[in-house]
Structures are given as C-alpha cells and as structure tokens.
C-alpha cells in the first residue's frame, strides 16, 4: 500500500495509528501504534515479504485496540524500516531490534507477541531473549523445522543479479532471507528448551508455503512446555485473515487473568 492508500483507509476511522521510527547508525524500525500506550502491548511481526499494514484487520478491530496497545512493525529491511541495501537476515538481530518497539508502551506489563510465517521464528527468538517482556507467544503458520524448509523451482532465479535488478526490493529481501533461513533455524533449534513463556501455535493443513509437519516439530521441541497446538485441517497459510475471530478470541483470552 502507498502512503496515500493508507491515509484513505484511515480517513473516516475514529482510531488511527501513530507512527514512530526508532533508529541508530545501522538499523531502523518503523512502528505503527494503535490504542492507549497504558494498555498491555500486543506486538505484531509480519512474514516475508510483508509490512505492518498486513495486520490491518486486527488494527481496525475495536475489540483488540480497546484491550491492547497494538504495535505493528515493519521488520528491519522492509517498508520504512530500511536503513541501507544490506539485508538483515539474522533472526537474533531482528528480534533484538524489534524488541525496541516495546519501549513505546508504558503499561509496565509484558507483551503478547504474535509472529506469522517468517515472522514466527523472529517472535520466538524475541521471547527467548526477553522472557520478562513477553506474557504469551503466538506462532502462526510457522516455518520452524530447518529440515522442512520449502524451496520452489523459481527460488534459484531470485539469487541471480540480473533478476534482482527487475524485482521489487521486498522480494529480493525475502529471497535473501529464504537462503539463510535453514542456517538461522538450526541456530534457533537448541534454544527452544529455554523458552519460558506460554506459547500457542496455529497451523493450517492446506498451507502450501509452510509444511504442516512443522507443527510436529514444534510439539517435539516444546515437549513439557506450556504450549497449545491448534491444527486447522482446511486452513491455508493466511490464518490471521481466514480465521480472524478465532485469532482474536485467543488473543483476548491470553490476557484475561490481568
């Protein structure tokens, strides 16, 4: 979406996002903030490619922004979080930088963190790094198993310099992440036992981008943890769009004990 399209979307809405940019010499993080910053934070992390406005349905939902301070980010390199042309493919570095978005919240309460697709392992790494800042972790359509990472026939073409010249930079960034993802997931694999926060995983049975058996991998590495595994046999990859009421109910239930 262009800035004009985003402005048009929110033109007649009572609640509009406030935008923040957090940056240092090497990294930039663009954050859309919706709801009172004294409410518990809900941090949303998109996949690849993607942007903060991929969560518009949730951002527009009064049941969510009246209960949460919603913080939806452009992951480093995407959208307005672009500092330079170098792709930030490190899951750990992404998690460390995205965690700065939580400093915009002033509730003093830990966050509910939701990551979908390639944003899910970033969300998980954030929760492992900063357990005191996360109350509940939601992983949706999550590529977590390094042995189940899918490569398509066209994937190899995306690495070629002449092809990159004609591709959108977000596609080039997603391609760069694609080719480092297996190594990044292998680095994450031994850290799963250190996850200290409750986690809910959602996976569709008809997800053609993420192998549904990733849920079995999650059950193995999270054995004995406070984890809930939700398998939706008829769902595809975009569960937050296809099952918004289910996702919303789970999010609201996660903070009812406050």
Backbone as a ProteinNet text record, in pm:
[ID]
protein_1_A
[PRIMARY]
XXXXXXXXXXXXXXXXXXXXXXXXXXXXXXXXXXXXXXXXXXXXXXXXXXXXXXXXXXXXXXXXXXXXXXXXXXXXXXXXXXXXXXXXXXXXXXXXXXXXXXXXXXXXXXXXXXXXXXXXXXXXXXXXXXXXXXXXXXXXXXXXXXXXXXXXXXXXXXXXXXXXXXXXXXXXXXXXXXXXXXXXXXXXXXXXXXXXXXXXXXXXXXXXXXXXXXXXXXXXXXXXXXXXXXXXXXXXXXXXXXXXXXXXXXXXXXXXXX
[TERTIARY]
83.6	0	87.3	43.2	112.2	66.6	140.7	100.8	-38.3	-67.4	-198.8	-309.8	-286.3	-385.4	-406.3	-298.6	-309.2	-387.9	-359	-433	-580.7	-611.6	-751.1	-819.7	-748.2	-805.9	-849.2	-768	-796.6	-871.3	-901.2	-958.3	-1084	-1173.5	-1302.2	-1311.2	-1198.4	-1197.6	-1168	-1237.6	-1222.8	-1084.7	-1029.9	-898.2	-798	-692	-588.3	-453.6	-363.7	-232.3	-145	-57.1	51.7	178.8	264	382.1	509.4	597.4	725.6	837.6	952.8	1072.8	1183.1	1234.7	1344.2	1467.2	1578.1	1694.8	1825.5	1930.8	2067.1	2150.8	2280.6	2366.4	2348.7	2299.5	2294	2154.6	2061.1	1928.4	1817.9	1702.6	1584	1463.3	1371.1	1247.8	1129.3	1038.5	916.5	802.9	729.4	625.7	495.3	386.3	252.1	191.9	149.7	97.1	-51	-132	-276.7	-326.1	-403.8	-455.2	-371.7	-423.5	-355.7	-226.4	-121.1	6.8	12.6	-98.9	-105.7	-177.2	-222.2	-279.6	-167.5	-192.3	-89.2	-51.8	75	116.6	85.4	46.9	31.2	124.8	231.9	333.6	311.2	299.1	269.8	390.1	434.6	553.5	515.8	538.4	494.8	595.8	556.3	639.6	723	750.3	838.9	777.9	758.5	766.1	645.7	642.2	530.4	551.5	457.1	462.5	369.2	380.3	295.5	148.4	113.5	-28.8	-85.6	-4.1	-58.2	-151.9	-147.9	-234.8	-349.4	-389.1	-491.9	-621.8	-662.4	-787.9	-782.9	-668.4	-653.8	-641.1	-568.9	-551	-684.2	-774	-904.3	-1006.8	-975.8	-1073	-1079.3	-1191.7	-1205	-1194.2	-1232.6	-1220.1	-1074.3	-984	-841.5	-776.9	-802	-733.8	-792.1	-908.9	-961.3	-903.9	-842.6	-784.9	-632.5	-575.7	-431.4	-378	-254.1	-176.7	-108.9	-162.2	-113.1	10	115	239	270.5	252.3	277.7	399.5	498.3	627	649.2	732	799.1	929	946.2	1071	1190.5	1306.3	1423.7	1448.5	1458.5	1478	1352	1235.2	1107.9	1044.6	962.4	885.5	971.7	933	1005.7	1109.8	1137.5	1245.9	1374.5	1386.3	1505.4	1610.8	1725.8	1835.6	1935.9	1963.9	2055	2014.8	2093.7	2057.7	2091	2163.2	2204.7	2089.6	2059.5	1951.5	1991	1896.4	1918.2	1854.3	1932.3	1877.5	1890.6	1961.4	1979.3	1850.8	1799.5	1679.1	1705.6	1822.9	1855.9	1862	1927.9	1939	1801.8	1719.4	1583.7	1506.6	1514.8	1442.5	1491.3	1621.9	1678.4	1630.2	1623.2	1585.1	1434.7	1355.3	1209.7	1167.2	1242.9	1209.3	1206	1276.6	1274.8	1134.8	1050.4	913.2	839.4	873.4	805.1	832.5	939.6	969.2	867.7	786	680.6	561.1	556.6	445.7	481.6	382.1	406.1	312.6	267.5	178.5	254.6	381.3	457.4	423.2	347.2	304.9	376	397.2	461.2	368.4	425.8	353.4	300	192.2	151.4	218.7	292.4	368.4	316.3	279.4	231.1	320.2	373.9	450.1	391.7	382.3	329	430.9	426.4	516.7	661	742.9	883.5	898.4	790.8	795.9	784.7	739.5	720.1	850.9	953.3	1078.5	1143	1120.2	1169.8	1098.4	966.8	889.1	935.2	961.3	1007.1	1142.5	1231.9	1364.8	1352.9	1263.4	1241.8	1196.7	1104.5	1054.1	1162.7	1252.2	1362.8	1463.4	1490.5	1585.6	1533.8	1404.3	1347.3	1222.7	1236.1	1118.2	1036.9	1101.2	1027.4	940.8	964.2	889.2	775.5	763	661.7	572.9	442.1	346.3	301.7	276.5	227	277.5	313.8	368.8	273.5	240.4	157.5	239.7	246	319.7	219.9	205	102	167.2	131.6	186.2	338.4	399.2	538.4	637.4	730.9	839.4	948.5	948.1	1038.2	1139.3	1102.4	1187	1284.6	1416.1	1511.1	1511.1	1467.9	1465.2	1339.9	1246.5	1121.9	1107.8	1216.5	1211.2	1187.9	1086.5	1048.8	1124	1174	1231.1	1154.2	1122	1042.9	1132.1	1080.5	1161.9	1215.5	1139.3	1180.4	1273.4	1294.2	1372.9	1514.4	1576.5	1716.5	1734.1	1630	1642.4	1650.3	1590	1587.5	1722.5	1820.8	1954	2041.5	1997.2	2079	2071.4	2188.4	2196	2107.1	2103.6	2016.9	1869	1829	1689.2	1659.4	1752.6	1732.9	1706.2	1768.4	1752.5	1608.1	1532.3	1394.5	1290.5	1338.8	1246.9	1229.8	1113.2	1087.5	1185.4	1230	1331	1280.2	1149.6	1095.1	1106.6	1091	1108.5	1254.7	1346	1487.8	1525.8	1467	1494.8	1439.6	1318.3	1259.5	1343.2	1399.2	1485.3	1612.5	1670.9	1791.2	1761.6	1645.9	1606.7	1585.3	1527.3	1498.6	1625.3	1733.2	1855.6	1939.8	1901	1970.3	1882.9	1758.9	1661.5	1696.3	1743	1776.8	1886	1992.3	2101.6	2053.8	1965.5	1913.6	1826.9	1745.3	1660.9	1743.7	1855.4	1943.3	2006.2	2035.2	2086.6	1979.4	1853.2	1742.1	1707	1728.9	1682.7	1726.2	1853.1	1891.1	1840.9	1782.2	1734.5	1589.9	1516.6	1375.6	1354.2	1437.9	1415.6	1425	1484.7	1498.1	1377.5	1282.7	1162.6	1084.2	1055.7	993.8	849.7	796.5	663.3	562.6	434.6	332.4	327.4	300.3	300.6	181.2	120.6	12.1	56.1	48.9	86.4	-35.9	-48.7	-160.2	-104.5	-156.8	-107.7	-221.7	-221.9	-323.8	-280	-375	-345.5	-326	-374.4	-360.8	-267.3	-169.2	-67.8	36.3	42.8	136.9	273.1	282.2	409.3	490.1	421.2	485.8	434.4	524.8	487.2	413.2	290.1	213.2	284.6	381.5	454.2	544.1	554.9	625.1	561.1	430.9	362.5	414	445.1	501.3	639.7	717.7	848.7	832.1	734.9	710.9	671.9	588.5	548.2	668.9	764.5	884.1	973.3	1003.7	1098.7	1035	901.9	833.2	770	813.6	761.1	782.4	674.2	681.3	664.2	652.5	632.7	483.2	445.9	305.6	268.3	237.8	214.1	79.9	12.3	-113.9	-91.9	-134.5	-114.2	-250.4	-275.6	-405	-383.4	-440.9	-430.6	-565.3	-564.2	-685.5	-676.1	-738.3	-718.3	-747.4	-846.2	-885.8	-823.2	-743.4	-685.6	-560.7	-537.9	-416	-312	-235.4	-124.1	-168.4	-269.4	-306.1	-415.3	-380.7	-478.1	-530.1	-446.2	-494.3	-601.6	-603.6	-707.9	-827.3	-800.7	-909.2	-984.7	-918.9	-980.6	-962.7	-1006.7	-981.3	-1048.8	-1170	-1241	-1172.9	-1122.4	-1050.3	-923.1	-848.6	-725.1	-755.8	-859.4	-896.1	-935	-1014.3	-1056.2	-936.2	-842.4	-723.3	-640.3	-626.2	-550.8	-615.6	-746.8	-817.5	-811.6	-823.5	-816.6	-679.7	-577.7	-441.7	-415.4	-499.6	-474.2	-589.6	-679.8	-796.8	-761.8	-645.3	-609.1	-550.2	-533.9	-480.7	-578.6
-119.1	0	124.3	224	352.1	432.6	540.2	626.7	684.7	715.4	771.7	669.4	544.7	440.4	417.9	425.3	408.9	524.9	646.7	762.9	750.9	703.6	685.9	580.1	475.8	368.2	420.2	507	553.8	687.1	742.4	876.9	892	794.3	806.7	716.6	673.7	587	670.2	635.8	712	693.8	575	545.7	525.7	603.5	599.5	567.4	506.7	476.7	600.4	595.3	691.1	618.7	687	620.9	669	574.1	603.1	538.2	600.9	543.5	541.7	423.7	404.5	365.6	435.5	401.5	436.4	367.8	401.5	408.7	395.8	411.1	300	182.7	68.2	13	38.7	-21	82.8	52.9	137.8	48.5	95	20.8	116.5	87.9	166.6	93.7	167.3	107.5	184.6	111	169.4	136.8	239.8	225.1	260.7	170.3	192.3	155.4	242.5	217.8	289	295	363.7	292.4	368.9	307.8	265.2	280.7	230.3	95.2	46.5	-87.9	-189.3	-317.1	-418.7	-421.1	-436.3	-433.8	-562.9	-546.8	-657.1	-627.1	-704.1	-682	-777.1	-721.8	-798.7	-796.9	-916.7	-930.5	-1005.1	-943.5	-997.9	-1097	-1159	-1257.5	-1196.9	-1279.2	-1235.3	-1267.9	-1165.7	-1023.7	-983.9	-860	-816.4	-675.5	-626.9	-491.6	-482.2	-373.9	-354	-358	-307.2	-298.9	-432.8	-537	-670.3	-714.6	-642.1	-672	-571.5	-510.1	-406	-454.2	-577.4	-627.7	-627.9	-661.9	-662.4	-520.8	-436.9	-298.1	-223.7	-257.4	-190.9	-245.1	-351.8	-420.4	-353.1	-291.5	-218.5	-310.1	-436.6	-530.3	-551.1	-535	-551.4	-420.5	-309.5	-186.7	-124	-170.8	-124.4	-205.7	-317.3	-405.1	-405.5	-375.7	-378.9	-247.2	-221.4	-122.1	-198.6	-186.3	-263.6	-195.7	-275.2	-228.5	-319.5	-268.4	-346.6	-288.7	-372.7	-323.6	-360.7	-281.1	-323.6	-390.4	-518.1	-583.4	-513.3	-513.8	-447.2	-487	-384.9	-405.5	-387.4	-410	-399.6	-261.8	-222.6	-99.8	19.7	87.5	206.1	174.2	45.8	5.5	-21.6	36.5	16.4	121	75.6	165.8	172.2	58.3	52.8	-66.2	-99.3	-206.1	-345.7	-351.8	-481.5	-549.6	-673.8	-749.1	-789.8	-776.1	-821.4	-959.3	-1062.7	-1198.6	-1271.7	-1213.9	-1277	-1270.4	-1386	-1391.1	-1322.8	-1345.3	-1285.1	-1134.1	-1082.1	-936.8	-873.8	-939.4	-887.7	-882.7	-990.9	-996.5	-888.4	-870.2	-769.3	-630.2	-603.2	-469.1	-446.8	-547.2	-532.9	-515.1	-570.9	-555.9	-409.5	-322.1	-179.4	-120.1	-181.3	-130.6	-134.3	-229.7	-242.5	-123.4	-48.3	69.9	181.5	168.9	268.1	248.6	135.1	104.9	146.7	200.2	249.8	185.8	65.5	-3.5	-74.3	-103.3	-181.6	-329.4	-372.1	-511.3	-581.2	-710.6	-783.7	-793.9	-820.4	-817.2	-954	-949.1	-1062.4	-1040.5	-1139.6	-1127.1	-1228.6	-1180.4	-1267.7	-1253	-1364.5	-1366.2	-1467.7	-1431.2	-1526	-1549.3	-1668.3	-1707.8	-1683.1	-1614.5	-1592.5	-1503	-1436.5	-1356.5	-1439.9	-1565.1	-1650.1	-1685.3	-1734.3	-1761.4	-1636	-1520.2	-1394.8	-1367.2	-1386.8	-1367.4	-1463.5	-1588.4	-1687.2	-1648.2	-1601.8	-1561.1	-1442.7	-1350.3	-1236.2	-1283.6	-1379.6	-1431.4	-1505.1	-1571.8	-1642	-1542	-1436.7	-1335.1	-1252.4	-1221.2	-1128.6	-1188.5	-1295.2	-1362.3	-1273.5	-1180.2	-1094.7	-992.2	-974.2	-875.1	-936.5	-1069.5	-1139.7	-1223.1	-1202.5	-1279.4	-1404.4	-1391.7	-1504.9	-1489	-1601.2	-1602.9	-1677.4	-1615.6	-1678.7	-1695.7	-1818.4	-1850.3	-1906.3	-1837.1	-1870.3	-1906.3	-2023.6	-2069.6	-2059.1	-2128.8	-2103.3	-2200.3	-2152.2	-2236.9	-2247	-2355.2	-2370.4	-2483	-2584.2	-2701.9	-2678.1	-2673.3	-2647.3	-2755.1	-2874.8	-2983.4	-2982	-2892.2	-2885.4	-2754.2	-2678.9	-2552.1	-2578.8	-2515.1	-2539.3	-2446.5	-2505	-2427.8	-2463.3	-2360.6	-2380.6	-2370.1	-2415.4	-2419.2	-2282.4	-2177.2	-2042	-1977	-2043.7	-1982.2	-1948.4	-2038.5	-2017	-1895	-1862	-1746.6	-1616.2	-1613.8	-1491.3	-1447.9	-1538	-1503.6	-1441.5	-1448.6	-1400.9	-1248.8	-1186.8	-1040.5	-977.5	-1029.4	-967.1	-972.4	-1079.3	-1092.3	-991.6	-975.5	-882.8	-740.8	-703.1	-567.3	-535.4	-638	-616.9	-651.9	-695.3	-737	-627.7	-624.2	-533.8	-565.7	-462.4	-484.3	-574.9	-574.1	-663.1	-809.3	-835.6	-971.7	-1013.3	-921.7	-952.3	-978.7	-902.3	-922.8	-1057.2	-1089	-1218.1	-1333.6	-1316	-1419.1	-1436.5	-1324.6	-1331.8	-1405.6	-1377.2	-1447.8	-1596.2	-1624.4	-1763.5	-1848.2	-1793.4	-1871	-1874.7	-1801.6	-1810.7	-1875.6	-1903.3	-1945.3	-2079.7	-2174.9	-2305.8	-2291.4	-2217.7	-2198	-2123.5	-2024.6	-1949.2	-2037.7	-2123.2	-2212.8	-2316.9	-2357.6	-2451.6	-2385.2	-2257.2	-2186	-2172.7	-2162.2	-2148.5	-2281	-2391.2	-2523	-2557.8	-2542.9	-2579.8	-2483.6	-2370.7	-2271.2	-2293.3	-2377.7	-2398.2	-2443	-2530	-2571.3	-2456.9	-2343.4	-2230.4	-2136.3	-2161.7	-2077.6	-2088.6	-1976.4	-1976	-1926.5	-1881.8	-1821.5	-1915.8	-1905.7	-1986.7	-1954.8	-2056.8	-2037.7	-2109.6	-2045.5	-2105	-2109.2	-2227.2	-2243.9	-2279.4	-2218.2	-2243.6	-2281.2	-2388.9	-2435.6	-2487.1	-2448.2	-2495.9	-2622	-2710.6	-2835.3	-2818.7	-2706.8	-2681.8	-2564.3	-2549.9	-2445.8	-2494.5	-2429.7	-2474.2	-2405.3	-2304.1	-2236	-2294.5	-2334.8	-2392.7	-2534.3	-2630	-2769.8	-2788.2	-2843.3	-2861.4	-2944.4	-3025.3	-3106.6	-3021.8	-2892	-2803.7	-2805.8	-2833.5	-2841.5	-2960.4	-3070.5	-3187.2	-3155.1	-3080.3	-3036.8	-2952.9	-2861	-2775.8	-2858.5	-2959.3	-3045.1	-3115.3	-3150.8	-3220.5	-3126.9	-3009.2	-2920.4	-2847.3	-2845.3	-2779.2	-2879.1	-3002.3	-3105.2	-3062.2	-3068.7	-3031	-2882.8	-2804.4	-2660.4	-2627.6	-2510	-2467.6	-2423.5	-2521.6	-2493.2	-2551.6	-2477.6	-2522.2	-2530.7	-2642.3	-2665.7	-2675.1	-2585.1	-2580.1	-2611.7	-2722.6	-2762.7	-2740.8	-2665.8	-2634.2	-2703.7	-2820.3	-2903.1	-2833.8	-2744.4	-2681.7	-2544.3	-2499.5	-2364.1	-2364.1	-2249.2	-2229.6	-2156.2	-2070.7	-2002.8	-1880.4	-1808.8	-1679.5	-1694.6	-1759.4	-1790.2	-1664.3	-1562.8	-1440.6	-1371.7	-1397.2	-1341.4	-1434.4	-1564	-1659.4	-1695	-1681.2	-1715.4	-1600.8	-1479.9	-1364.5	-1374.6	-1432.1	-1440.2	-1537.2	-1647.3	-1743.4	-1679.6	-1612	-1546.8	-1441.5	-1361.3	-1256.8	-1316.7	-1422.2	-1486.2	-1538.1	-1598.4	-1649.7	-1536.4	-1426.9	-1312.9	-1253.7	-1235.8	-1176.6	-1270.5	-1399.5	-1495.8	-1497.7	-1463.6	-1469.6	-1365	-1262.9	-1157	-1140.1	-1233.5	-1219	-1232	-1286	-1300.7	-1172.7	-1068.4	-941	-877.2
0	0	0	-72.9	-72.7	49.2	80.1	190.2	165.2	40.4	7.6	33.1	-2.4	22.8	172.3	248.3	393.2	453.8	407	455.9	423	302.8	262.7	348.3	380.5	462.6	599.2	658.9	794.9	797.8	681	674.8	759	753	822.6	945.6	995.1	1113.4	1238.3	1344.1	1468.4	1529.3	1513.8	1570.9	1458.3	1462.8	1359.3	1424.4	1349.4	1406.5	1419.1	1516.5	1527.9	1486.1	1412	1357.3	1427	1451.3	1515.4	1434.7	1436.1	1376.3	1480.8	1506.1	1601	1520.7	1539.6	1459.4	1529.1	1483.2	1522.5	1395.2	1406.3	1288.8	1186.8	1230.9	1140	1114.4	1203.3	1188.7	1208.1	1147.6	1159.4	1182.2	1266.3	1292.6	1284.7	1192.2	1175.3	1246.4	1329.1	1412.9	1398.1	1375.3	1379.2	1515.2	1585.7	1721	1722.4	1778.4	1784.7	1924.8	1983.8	2117.7	2222.7	2342.7	2451.6	2490.3	2510.1	2546.1	2692.6	2764	2901.2	2908.3	2792.4	2784.7	2763.4	2791.6	2766.5	2618.7	2585.3	2445.3	2370.5	2245.1	2150.5	2034.5	2023.3	1921.5	1805	1683.5	1563.3	1469.8	1429.1	1345.1	1217.7	1102.9	974	916.1	806.3	738.1	627.9	525	416.2	280.3	193.9	227.9	312.5	354.3	437.5	486.3	566.8	619.7	739.7	813.4	930.5	894.3	773.1	736.5	691.8	692.1	669.6	781	892	1006.2	1018.4	908	914.7	979.4	948.9	1006.7	1159	1213.3	1357.9	1412.1	1340.6	1382.5	1384.8	1292.4	1283.5	1383	1450.4	1536.3	1673.5	1703.7	1830	1951.2	1936	2047.6	2086.3	1988.8	2016	2061.7	1990	2029.6	2155.6	2200.2	2328.3	2444.9	2411.3	2514.9	2512.5	2394.3	2378.3	2322.2	2351.7	2277.8	2164.3	2043.5	1929.2	1870.2	1853.1	1792.9	1675.6	1554.8	1434.4	1363.6	1339.3	1289.2	1143.2	1077.1	954.5	1000.3	971.3	1010.8	944.3	1009.8	952.2	807.1	722.4	579.2	498.5	560.9	490.9	511.3	413.9	426.7	463.2	570.7	614.8	721	740.1	830	752.9	636.8	553.8	587.6	631	663.4	549.6	488.8	374.9	288.9	190.3	97.3	150.3	258.8	310.9	383.9	347.4	410.4	551.9	644.4	781.9	794.1	772.9	769.9	903.1	997.5	1128.3	1209.1	1248.7	1332.5	1466.4	1522.3	1651.6	1641.6	1539.2	1524.2	1501.5	1422	1400.8	1532.2	1610.2	1737.4	1832.8	1840.2	1929.3	1892	1762.7	1720.3	1733.2	1697.4	1708.4	1853.9	1946.2	2088.4	2131.3	2060.1	2093.4	2080.3	1998.2	1983.6	2116.9	2202.4	2331.8	2422.8	2394.6	2475.1	2452.9	2348.1	2323	2414.7	2481.1	2572.3	2714	2786.2	2921.6	3023.8	2995	3088	3199.1	3175	3271.3	3267.8	3166	3155.3	3039.4	3051.3	2941.4	2821.3	2707.6	2580.8	2540.5	2466.3	2383.9	2249.4	2202.6	2078.7	1978.1	1859.3	1752.7	1630.6	1584.1	1460.9	1366.4	1239.7	1142.8	1031.6	974.9	868.5	911.2	829.4	864.1	987.5	1026.1	1148.4	1274.3	1261	1378.4	1448.6	1376.1	1447.2	1505.4	1442.5	1499.3	1631.5	1633.8	1756.1	1865.3	1826.9	1924	1982.6	1895.8	1943.7	2038.3	2009.5	2097.3	2235.5	2237.9	2365.4	2443	2371.2	2437.4	2493.9	2419	2462.9	2580.7	2578.8	2676.7	2743.2	2817.4	2874.9	2968.5	3036.2	3129.2	3056	2926.4	2849.8	2768.7	2776.6	2696.9	2788.7	2774.9	2853.9	2781.3	2651.2	2572.2	2429.9	2371.6	2236.3	2144	2030.1	1928.8	1801.4	1752.8	1631.3	1529.6	1417.4	1318.6	1185.6	1133.3	1004.1	1005.6	1098.8	1135.6	1072.1	991.7	942.4	1049.1	1123	1237.5	1219.7	1142.9	1125.3	1010.4	1038.2	929.1	821.5	855.5	757.3	669.6	701.3	624.7	547.6	538.2	464.6	316.4	261.3	122.5	26.7	-81.1	-190.7	-317.7	-395.8	-515.8	-640.1	-752.2	-874	-913.6	-877.8	-916.3	-814.3	-700.7	-593.8	-638.9	-715.7	-754.8	-843.8	-922.7	-1011.9	-934.2	-818.3	-738.7	-686.7	-688.8	-640.5	-749.3	-872.8	-984	-997.4	-1010	-1014	-1121	-1246.4	-1347.8	-1309.1	-1239.9	-1196.9	-1086.6	-994.3	-883.4	-930.7	-1041.1	-1092.6	-1128.9	-1165.1	-1209.4	-1102.8	-985.4	-880.3	-776	-715.4	-604.2	-491.4	-419.8	-315.6	-204.2	-179.9	-77.2	-119.6	-248.4	-298	-286.6	-320.1	-306.6	-161.3	-70	71.5	118.7	74.5	111.4	57.3	-62.6	-121.2	-38.1	3.6	87.7	217.3	276.1	398.4	370.2	256.2	219.8	221.4	166.9	152.3	279.6	382.3	511.2	617.8	581.5	682.4	744.9	665.2	720.3	825.8	793.6	889	1013.3	994.2	1107.5	1197.4	1136.8	1216	1290.8	1232.8	1303.2	1426	1416.8	1533.5	1641.7	1598.2	1693	1759.4	1688.7	1734.1	1877	1915.6	2052.3	2159.4	2117.9	2213.9	2256.6	2183.2	2216.4	2361.2	2417.5	2556.7	2657.3	2616.6	2708.8	2705.1	2615.7	2608.1	2738.4	2800.2	2932.8	2934	2821.4	2821.2	2754.7	2791.5	2724.2	2575.1	2495.4	2350.3	2288.9	2190.9	2113.6	1967.8	1907.5	1767.7	1685.8	1568.3	1478.2	1340.8	1284.5	1155.5	1070.1	943.5	851.2	779.4	755.6	686.1	537	480.8	337.7	310.2	397.2	382.5	281.9	165.9	62.9	74.9	162.3	182.9	298.2	402	519.5	537.4	538.8	554.9	687.6	684.5	807.5	913.3	872.1	969.8	1060.2	1031.3	1123.7	1262.2	1266.2	1394.9	1475.6	1408.2	1477	1533.1	1456.4	1504.7	1630.6	1629.3	1745.6	1867.7	1847.5	1959.3	2020.5	1936.5	1985	2064.9	2009.2	2076.7	2195.4	2201.9	2312.1	2409	2403.2	2494.2	2639	2716.6	2856.8	2883.3	2777	2791.1	2795.5	2849.4	2845.4	2704.5	2620.3	2478.5	2434.2	2347.9	2286.6	2136.3	2077.3	1934.5	1866.7	1773.1	1705.3	1557.8	1514.1	1374.1	1306.7	1196.3	1121.3	986	970.9	851.6	719.8	716.4	590.8	568.8	662.8	652.1	566.1	501.5	424.8	507.2	440.2	506.9	586.7	535.9	594	700.5	808.9	913.8	981.6	997.9	1062.7	979.4	848.8	762.5	747.6	739.3	716.8	844.7	960.4	1088.8	1189.1	1153.1	1240.5	1376.6	1380.8	1508.4	1604.1	1550.8	1633.3	1688.6	1602.8	1646.7	1752.4	1728.8	1824.4	1959.2	1957.2	2082.4	2161.1	2091	2157.8	2217.5	2143.6	2194.7	2318.7	2313.5	2428.7	2548.5	2524.9	2635.3	2701.6	2625.2	2678.8	2785.6	2793.1	2891.1	2988	2994.9	3083.4	3230.6	3259.5	3400.7	3457	3373.3	3424.9	3521.7
[MASK]
++++++++++++++++++++++++++++++++++++++++++++++++++++++++++++++++++++++++++++++++++++++++++++++++++++++++++++++++++++++++++++++++++++++++++++++++++++++++++++++++++++++++++++++++++++++++++++++++++++++++++++++++++++++++++++++++++++++++++++++++++++++++++++++++++

